[in-house]
Amino acid sequence: MNINIQTEIVTAASKLLADSTVRELRHLRVDGTANQLNLSGRVRSYYHKQLAQETIRRVSCGMRMVNRVKVET
């Protein structure tokens, strides 16, 4: 995948999370490497972990997604 396109996807995914109405999602991080989106950070529920993943899936454009978000209850 073109590095410029990958950068645009990471930027779009980060913006979706930053603009989320769910406060916890705003603090998560998205990085892109070699056709892969890495989602990381901490949330308080498995629902928010899944919600973050599905939020950025909309802009992933076929990139592999790795959800490294930790749930701290």
Legacy VTK file of the C-alpha trace (Angstrom):
# vtk DataFile Version 3.0
C-alpha trace
ASCII
DATASET POLYDATA
POINTS 73 float
0.000 0.000 0.000
1.205 3.498 -0.834
2.685 5.232 2.233
0.631 8.386 1.552
-2.613 6.424 1.490
-1.607 4.584 4.657
-0.891 7.919 6.370
-4.286 9.270 5.275
-6.024 6.178 6.678
-4.230 6.486 10.038
-5.107 10.187 10.171
-8.779 9.511 9.354
-8.993 6.729 11.946
-7.377 8.925 14.603
-9.798 11.740 13.807
-12.809 9.439 14.128
-11.693 8.429 17.605
-10.764 11.990 18.624
-14.211 13.225 17.556
-16.088 10.377 19.245
-18.922 11.151 21.649
-17.486 8.377 23.856
-14.810 10.070 25.958
-12.687 6.943 26.452
-12.231 6.481 22.708
-10.716 9.953 22.371
-7.575 8.838 24.220
-6.801 5.790 22.077
-3.944 5.718 19.585
-3.840 4.496 15.990
-0.564 3.700 14.231
-0.029 2.266 10.789
2.736 -0.066 9.688
3.072 -2.280 6.620
-0.622 -2.443 5.659
-1.677 -2.795 9.301
-3.600 -0.528 11.676
-2.585 -0.853 15.320
-5.108 0.335 17.876
-3.779 0.824 21.407
-4.605 2.430 24.721
-6.835 1.674 27.701
-10.583 1.571 28.251
-12.819 0.425 31.086
-15.010 -2.051 29.198
-14.880 -4.667 26.472
-17.758 -2.795 24.819
-15.560 0.294 24.382
-12.709 -1.849 23.051
-15.019 -3.320 20.426
-16.617 0.052 19.704
-13.202 1.587 18.997
-12.339 -1.218 16.602
-15.615 -0.939 14.712
-15.308 2.856 14.601
-12.012 2.758 12.725
-13.009 -0.222 10.563
-15.058 2.212 8.439
-11.864 3.854 7.157
-9.465 0.879 7.264
-9.673 0.299 3.484
-8.743 -3.358 3.809
-5.789 -2.806 6.131
-5.319 -5.527 8.738
-6.471 -4.330 12.159
-4.690 -5.254 15.377
-6.607 -4.288 18.513
-4.150 -3.936 21.390
-6.491 -1.931 23.582
-6.321 -3.076 27.207
-9.454 -3.312 29.319
-8.990 -2.152 32.888
-12.007 -2.911 35.017
LINES 1 74
73 0 1 2 3 4 5 6 7 8 9 10 11 12 13 14 15 16 17 18 19 20 21 22 23 24 25 26 27 28 29 30 31 32 33 34 35 36 37 38 39 40 41 42 43 44 45 46 47 48 49 50 51 52 53 54 55 56 57 58 59 60 61 62 63 64 65 66 67 68 69 70 71 72
